[in-house]
Every structure is written in C-alpha cells, then in structure tokens.
Amino acid sequence: MTPGPLASYNERVRRCLLALPAVLLLPLVVLAADARAAVEAFVARLAGAPVADLVLEETFTLYHPDGRHAQSSGEQRVWIKLPRRQRIEQVMDGRREVRLVDGDRVWIRTADGKVSEASAERSRDRADLLVPFRRSADDVLAEWRTLGIRDDVSHTARVGGREVTVIGAKLGERSAPAVWLDPERGVVRMVVREKLPRGEGLVDLTYSEHQPLAGGFMFPYRQEVFVDGKMVIVIVVRSAQVNTSIPDALFDPATLRQ
C-alpha cells in the first residue's frame, strides 16, 4: 500500500526530530543588552561543570499538520559524548531507527536495515544548544551567525517570569532569527529559518522545565518545536544522567551494519 498524506507527514516530522531535538514573552524596554557579555557570562558559568557525557531517556509526540491534535508518539534514547558525538535510538509505531553523529558526519540505520551516510545539519543539532561545553563565547556566537542570528542586535525580555537576553532581534521583531538566553538556564528559545520539505519555514524551539544536573548545569525536561506557528513536536525527558562513561563503541558506524 502507498503511504497516505498523514503517513508521509509523520515520516518528515520524525526525521526532523531525529536531526533535533509555548512560553509567554513580555518584552521590556530596550536596554541595549550586550549579547557578547551575556554569552561570555554563561559560558564562564559552565566552565567548571564536570560534564563529559549525557544519556537521555525521552518520549515524544508528533502533532497533526494543523498543529492542534496529537497524532503519533514514540520514545528514544540519546547518548551525547562531548564534544560532538551522538547516538539516537528511536522507536515509533514499532519501527526502530538509529542515528550516529560524529562531527560533521551522520549515519542512519532505518527500520529495514539500510544504512546511509550524509553531512550533519548543524542547525538541527540539539546537543550544541543543550550542552554548550568546551566552546568559547566566540565559538557560540559564530555558530549562531551561520543560522542568520545577528549578535549586534539584542534586548531584554521576560520568559516565564525570568529576565533573558534576546540576541538577534529588536524589540517587537517576531520572525527574525534569534536566541533567548537565560543567564542560569542557557538557551530557552531559538527562532531560525530553515529549508523544509515544503519550502522555507520559521522554526521555533522552546526549552522549559529545567532541572539541575551537575555543577550548576540546568537541563530542560520539556522541549517543543513549532513550524510557522504550529506545534510539530513535543519532547519530554523521563531521565537524564551525566558522566556514565559511555563506551566509544556506541558511536562506531560499523555497529550499524551488524
């Protein structure tokens, strides 16, 4: 049987999730917040955090194209080993898929056992957002600039009652690529423009329900993805563990062919 429109939509969204990973914003007056100073302070705050690796157990829900109704759900396990290695094992509708990321390369084993290799899409790399270790403020800002985020424009706002620095957008700009940076929790929201199957779209990621893990490192246990204002994915973290000494063999592409 040929997959119907909703099945095709599910597949596109699922692949978007593998490659990733509503808050009320109350803008304040523009205070000429210094984007570089905000990033430098946050990076410095995490400099002593003893985090070498991270293991996540997550559930996720995919939404109908109208963004209002949950459509499918699944679960995944994510291994992150600094600086840039990941393994994601995902099961949805009884189908298992494994994705390995090592630097700029990615390997995917689909449910039918086929293995393919491609270039990693940095804009969808959740690890760089959620585990910002071993990088300088210059590194972080340079990565954001590749996503169209300007570091010479910023202002302050409130997210969930907390003051954050909005980098890349002026007060009142809602569709400009931007990052909302909380001084203690890190990135709590990111808006970027991406090429999607149906053309360019506005992708809005929000991170909330933070809990402490190690050395002042706060991790979001809820992650939401919107495309052009419509809910696409909700990810809920069931458990998070740091420094479990993940074996290197888990990131070996050869294991996908076994």
DOMAR-353574 format. One record per residue (C-alpha): residue in three letters; x negated, y, z negated. Coordinates in steps of 0.001 Angstrom, whole numbers, plus 500000, padded with zeros to 6 digits. Layout:
@aa->ALA; px->X; py->Y; pz->Z;
...
This chain:
@aa->MET; px->500000; py->500000; pz->500000;
@aa->THR; px->498821; py->503544; pz->500726;
@aa->PRO; px->498469; py->505729; pz->497600;
@aa->GLY; px->501145; py->508402; pz->497339;
@aa->PRO; px->500556; py->512119; pz->496736;
@aa->LEU; px->500538; py->511803; pz->492947;
@aa->ALA; px->498091; py->508887; pz->493065;
@aa->SER; px->495763; py->510962; pz->495259;
@aa->TYR; px->496122; py->513893; pz->492871;
@aa->ASN; px->495252; py->511646; pz->489932;
@aa->GLU; px->492106; py->510484; pz->491697;
@aa->ARG; px->490950; py->514039; pz->492430;
@aa->VAL; px->491556; py->515139; pz->488854;
@aa->ARG; px->489875; py->512042; pz->487427;
@aa->ARG; px->486739; py->512716; pz->489437;
@aa->CYS; px->486798; py->516343; pz->488295;
@aa->LEU; px->486927; py->515094; pz->484699;
@aa->LEU; px->484001; py->512745; pz->485181;
@aa->ALA; px->481998; py->515590; pz->486539;
@aa->LEU; px->483083; py->517756; pz->483220;
@aa->PRO; px->484222; py->517850; pz->480858;
@aa->ALA; px->495380; py->527763; pz->475507;
@aa->VAL; px->493854; py->530426; pz->473361;
@aa->LEU; px->495243; py->533898; pz->472851;
@aa->LEU; px->492832; py->536662; pz->473790;
@aa->LEU; px->493342; py->540033; pz->472129;
@aa->PRO; px->490892; py->542451; pz->473807;
@aa->LEU; px->489325; py->545137; pz->471682;
@aa->VAL; px->487902; py->548431; pz->472865;
@aa->VAL; px->484762; py->548050; pz->474947;
@aa->LEU; px->481775; py->548233; pz->472631;
@aa->ALA; px->479050; py->547755; pz->475271;
@aa->ALA; px->478211; py->544410; pz->473692;
@aa->ASP; px->474739; py->543255; pz->474677;
@aa->ALA; px->475079; py->539934; pz->476486;
@aa->ARG; px->471406; py->539063; pz->476208;
@aa->ALA; px->471310; py->539843; pz->472484;
@aa->ALA; px->474360; py->537640; pz->471880;
@aa->VAL; px->472848; py->534702; pz->473775;
@aa->GLU; px->469435; py->535130; pz->472155;
@aa->ALA; px->471007; py->535131; pz->468691;
@aa->PHE; px->472992; py->531965; pz->469372;
@aa->VAL; px->470040; py->530100; pz->470915;
@aa->ALA; px->467861; py->531113; pz->467965;
@aa->ARG; px->470505; py->529905; pz->465543;
@aa->LEU; px->470395; py->526422; pz->467072;
@aa->ALA; px->466623; py->526285; pz->467429;
@aa->GLY; px->466244; py->524268; pz->464234;
@aa->ALA; px->469221; py->521960; pz->464729;
@aa->PRO; px->467931; py->518355; pz->464685;
@aa->VAL; px->469892; py->517083; pz->467699;
@aa->ALA; px->468249; py->514681; pz->470168;
@aa->ASP; px->471293; py->512816; pz->471435;
@aa->LEU; px->475069; py->512709; pz->471118;
@aa->VAL; px->477668; py->509939; pz->471509;
@aa->LEU; px->481332; py->510854; pz->472048;
@aa->GLU; px->484496; py->508750; pz->471993;
@aa->GLU; px->487268; py->510620; pz->473805;
@aa->THR; px->490805; py->510306; pz->475079;
@aa->PHE; px->492062; py->512396; pz->477967;
@aa->THR; px->495383; py->513295; pz->479528;
@aa->LEU; px->495877; py->514275; pz->483168;
@aa->TYR; px->498758; py->516592; pz->483997;
@aa->HIS; px->501223; py->516680; pz->486879;
@aa->PRO; px->500355; py->519240; pz->489606;
@aa->ASP; px->502963; py->521579; pz->488113;
@aa->GLY; px->500768; py->521811; pz->485001;
@aa->ARG; px->503700; py->521187; pz->482661;
@aa->HIS; px->504038; py->517432; pz->482306;
@aa->ALA; px->501516; py->514811; pz->481203;
@aa->GLN; px->501121; py->512214; pz->483933;
@aa->SER; px->498360; py->509731; pz->483045;
@aa->SER; px->495945; py->509085; pz->480230;
@aa->GLY; px->492750; py->507203; pz->479595;
@aa->GLU; px->489675; py->507028; pz->477432;
@aa->GLN; px->485965; py->507473; pz->477900;
@aa->ARG; px->482684; py->507150; pz->476078;
@aa->VAL; px->479943; py->509683; pz->476720;
@aa->TRP; px->476250; py->509341; pz->475879;
@aa->ILE; px->474180; py->512556; pz->476100;
@aa->LYS; px->470403; py->512464; pz->475708;
@aa->LEU; px->468545; py->515735; pz->475809;
@aa->PRO; px->467534; py->517458; pz->477870;
@aa->ARG; px->469645; py->516339; pz->480864;
@aa->ARG; px->470711; py->512714; pz->480842;
@aa->GLN; px->474294; py->511492; pz->480519;
@aa->ARG; px->476240; py->508262; pz->480809;
@aa->ILE; px->480037; py->508385; pz->481068;
@aa->GLU; px->482161; py->505229; pz->480982;
@aa->GLN; px->485798; py->505914; pz->481750;
@aa->VAL; px->488891; py->503696; pz->481854;
@aa->MET; px->492181; py->504895; pz->483325;
@aa->ASP; px->495114; py->502757; pz->484476;
@aa->GLY; px->492973; py->499665; pz->483878;
@aa->ARG; px->490229; py->500867; pz->486233;
@aa->ARG; px->486702; py->501373; pz->484891;
@aa->GLU; px->484188; py->503814; pz->486341;
@aa->VAL; px->480640; py->504585; pz->485194;
@aa->ARG; px->478694; py->507747; pz->485942;
@aa->LEU; px->474990; py->508384; pz->485240;
@aa->VAL; px->473383; py->511816; pz->485394;
@aa->ASP; px->469628; py->512346; pz->485268;
@aa->GLY; px->468607; py->515916; pz->486000;
@aa->ASP; px->469979; py->516851; pz->489402;
@aa->ARG; px->470886; py->513298; pz->490454;
@aa->VAL; px->474072; py->511356; pz->489773;
@aa->TRP; px->475010; py->507707; pz->490316;
@aa->ILE; px->478608; py->506463; pz->490256;
@aa->ARG; px->479883; py->502904; pz->489998;
@aa->THR; px->483555; py->502712; pz->490958;
@aa->ALA; px->486067; py->500120; pz->489801;
@aa->ASP; px->485423; py->497992; pz->492901;
@aa->GLY; px->481728; py->497669; pz->492023;
@aa->LYS; px->480395; py->500058; pz->494682;
@aa->VAL; px->477521; py->502321; pz->493648;
@aa->SER; px->476807; py->505693; pz->495252;
@aa->GLU; px->474247; py->508454; pz->494635;
@aa->ALA; px->474605; py->512205; pz->495066;
@aa->SER; px->473433; py->515571; pz->493752;
@aa->ALA; px->474820; py->516617; pz->490384;
@aa->GLU; px->477129; py->519625; pz->490277;
@aa->ARG; px->475691; py->521877; pz->487609;
@aa->SER; px->478856; py->523957; pz->487382;
@aa->ARG; px->480693; py->520901; pz->486051;
@aa->ASP; px->478022; py->519810; pz->483589;
@aa->ARG; px->479739; py->519924; pz->480209;
@aa->ALA; px->476539; py->518977; pz->478372;
@aa->ASP; px->474860; py->522254; pz->479284;
@aa->LEU; px->477783; py->524131; pz->477748;
@aa->LEU; px->478359; py->521992; pz->474689;
@aa->VAL; px->474797; py->521004; pz->473778;
@aa->PRO; px->472739; py->524152; pz->474514;
@aa->PHE; px->469450; py->522964; pz->473037;
@aa->ARG; px->465858; py->523203; pz->474288;
@aa->ARG; px->466650; py->526163; pz->476508;
@aa->SER; px->465803; py->529830; pz->476179;
@aa->ALA; px->468255; py->532700; pz->476499;
@aa->ASP; px->466711; py->533396; pz->479916;
@aa->ASP; px->467459; py->529807; pz->480989;
@aa->VAL; px->471079; py->530043; pz->479852;
@aa->LEU; px->471713; py->533412; pz->481497;
@aa->ALA; px->470045; py->532269; pz->484731;
@aa->GLU; px->472351; py->529226; pz->484878;
@aa->TRP; px->475405; py->531407; pz->484294;
@aa->ARG; px->474339; py->533766; pz->487084;
@aa->THR; px->474378; py->530835; pz->489534;
@aa->LEU; px->478091; py->530491; pz->488665;
@aa->GLY; px->478733; py->534127; pz->489534;
@aa->ILE; px->478705; py->535339; pz->485912;
@aa->ARG; px->477178; py->538790; pz->485553;
@aa->ASP; px->475026; py->539361; pz->482474;
@aa->ASP; px->475077; py->543149; pz->482839;
@aa->VAL; px->478794; py->543387; pz->482037;
@aa->SER; px->480251; py->542489; pz->478631;
@aa->HIS; px->482731; py->543498; pz->475968;
@aa->THR; px->484121; py->542095; pz->472726;
@aa->ALA; px->487425; py->540276; pz->472245;
@aa->ARG; px->489189; py->538063; pz->469718;
@aa->VAL; px->489838; py->534358; pz->470222;
@aa->GLY; px->491848; py->532615; pz->467522;
@aa->GLY; px->491154; py->535472; pz->465129;
@aa->ARG; px->487389; py->535371; pz->465718;
@aa->GLU; px->485332; py->538052; pz->467429;
@aa->VAL; px->483453; py->536872; pz->470528;
@aa->THR; px->481302; py->538424; pz->473234;
@aa->VAL; px->482801; py->538192; pz->476725;
@aa->ILE; px->479962; py->538076; pz->479248;
@aa->GLY; px->480626; py->538735; pz->482935;
@aa->ALA; px->483936; py->540591; pz->482798;
@aa->LYS; px->485070; py->544092; pz->481974;
@aa->LEU; px->487968; py->544727; pz->479648;
@aa->GLY; px->491169; py->543726; pz->481441;
@aa->GLU; px->489465; py->541624; pz->484139;
@aa->ARG; px->491181; py->538222; pz->484001;
@aa->SER; px->489853; py->536479; pz->487096;
@aa->ALA; px->486174; py->537463; pz->487052;
@aa->PRO; px->483726; py->534613; pz->486286;
@aa->ALA; px->482931; py->534988; pz->482600;
@aa->VAL; px->481856; py->533253; pz->479377;
@aa->TRP; px->483381; py->533807; pz->475922;
@aa->LEU; px->480571; py->533293; pz->473393;
@aa->ASP; px->481302; py->532829; pz->469693;
@aa->PRO; px->478237; py->533628; pz->467527;
@aa->GLU; px->478658; py->530423; pz->465496;
@aa->ARG; px->480546; py->528035; pz->467793;
@aa->GLY; px->478949; py->528798; pz->471134;
@aa->VAL; px->480960; py->528828; pz->474360;
@aa->VAL; px->484685; py->528785; pz->473558;
@aa->ARG; px->485870; py->529631; pz->477062;
@aa->MET; px->484429; py->529766; pz->480581;
@aa->VAL; px->486104; py->531011; pz->483771;
@aa->VAL; px->484467; py->530248; pz->487131;
@aa->ARG; px->485455; py->529981; pz->490773;
@aa->GLU; px->484859; py->526575; pz->492333;
@aa->LYS; px->485384; py->524830; pz->495638;
@aa->LEU; px->488224; py->522365; pz->495110;
@aa->PRO; px->489862; py->519823; pz->497462;
@aa->ARG; px->492490; py->522380; pz->498436;
@aa->GLY; px->490148; py->525357; pz->498669;
@aa->GLU; px->488574; py->527738; pz->496178;
@aa->GLY; px->490272; py->527888; pz->492797;
@aa->LEU; px->489914; py->529601; pz->489440;
@aa->VAL; px->488797; py->527033; pz->486848;
@aa->ASP; px->489342; py->527959; pz->483209;
@aa->LEU; px->487790; py->525769; pz->480477;
@aa->THR; px->488579; py->526291; pz->476802;
@aa->TYR; px->486928; py->524666; pz->473776;
@aa->SER; px->488544; py->524608; pz->470328;
@aa->GLU; px->488981; py->522705; pz->467043;
@aa->HIS; px->485259; py->522891; pz->466275;
@aa->GLN; px->483722; py->520749; pz->463558;
@aa->PRO; px->480160; py->520807; pz->462161;
@aa->LEU; px->477813; py->518019; pz->463257;
@aa->ALA; px->474213; py->518822; pz->462321;
@aa->GLY; px->472034; py->521768; pz->461411;
@aa->GLY; px->474750; py->524357; pz->461966;
@aa->PHE; px->475726; py->522818; pz->465302;
@aa->MET; px->479501; py->523054; pz->465828;
@aa->PHE; px->481209; py->520788; pz->468364;
@aa->PRO; px->484689; py->521289; pz->469916;
@aa->TYR; px->487048; py->518361; pz->469393;
@aa->ARG; px->489559; py->519692; pz->471929;
@aa->GLN; px->488771; py->520735; pz->475498;
@aa->GLU; px->491275; py->521972; pz->478078;
@aa->VAL; px->490914; py->522609; pz->481798;
@aa->PHE; px->493209; py->524888; pz->483807;
@aa->VAL; px->493106; py->525464; pz->487563;
@aa->ASP; px->494760; py->528639; pz->488847;
@aa->GLY; px->496608; py->528951; pz->485552;
@aa->LYS; px->497971; py->525381; pz->485492;
@aa->MET; px->496975; py->522752; pz->482962;
@aa->VAL; px->494983; py->519933; pz->484566;
@aa->ILE; px->493191; py->518001; pz->481815;
@aa->VAL; px->493166; py->517838; pz->478008;
@aa->ILE; px->490284; py->516021; pz->476314;
@aa->VAL; px->490447; py->515088; pz->472623;
@aa->VAL; px->487322; py->513857; pz->470850;
@aa->ARG; px->488036; py->510939; pz->468500;
@aa->SER; px->484492; py->510729; pz->467157;
@aa->ALA; px->481102; py->512369; pz->467653;
@aa->GLN; px->477756; py->511051; pz->466441;
@aa->VAL; px->474325; py->512651; pz->466663;
@aa->ASN; px->470858; py->511108; pz->466728;
@aa->THR; px->471811; py->507476; pz->467225;
@aa->SER; px->468571; py->506734; pz->469130;
@aa->ILE; px->470295; py->505973; pz->472443;
@aa->PRO; px->468159; py->503474; pz->474419;
@aa->ASP; px->466708; py->504718; pz->477711;
@aa->ALA; px->468055; py->501623; pz->479463;
@aa->LEU; px->471581; py->503072; pz->479298;
@aa->PHE; px->470527; py->505729; pz->481811;
@aa->ASP; px->468813; py->503373; pz->484276;
@aa->PRO; px->470680; py->503395; pz->487636;
@aa->ALA; px->469645; py->499778; pz->488173;
@aa->THR; px->472036; py->498710; pz->485412;
@aa->LEU; px->474978; py->499876; pz->487545;
@aa->ARG; px->474223; py->497204; pz->490132;
@aa->GLN; px->474052; py->494354; pz->487653;
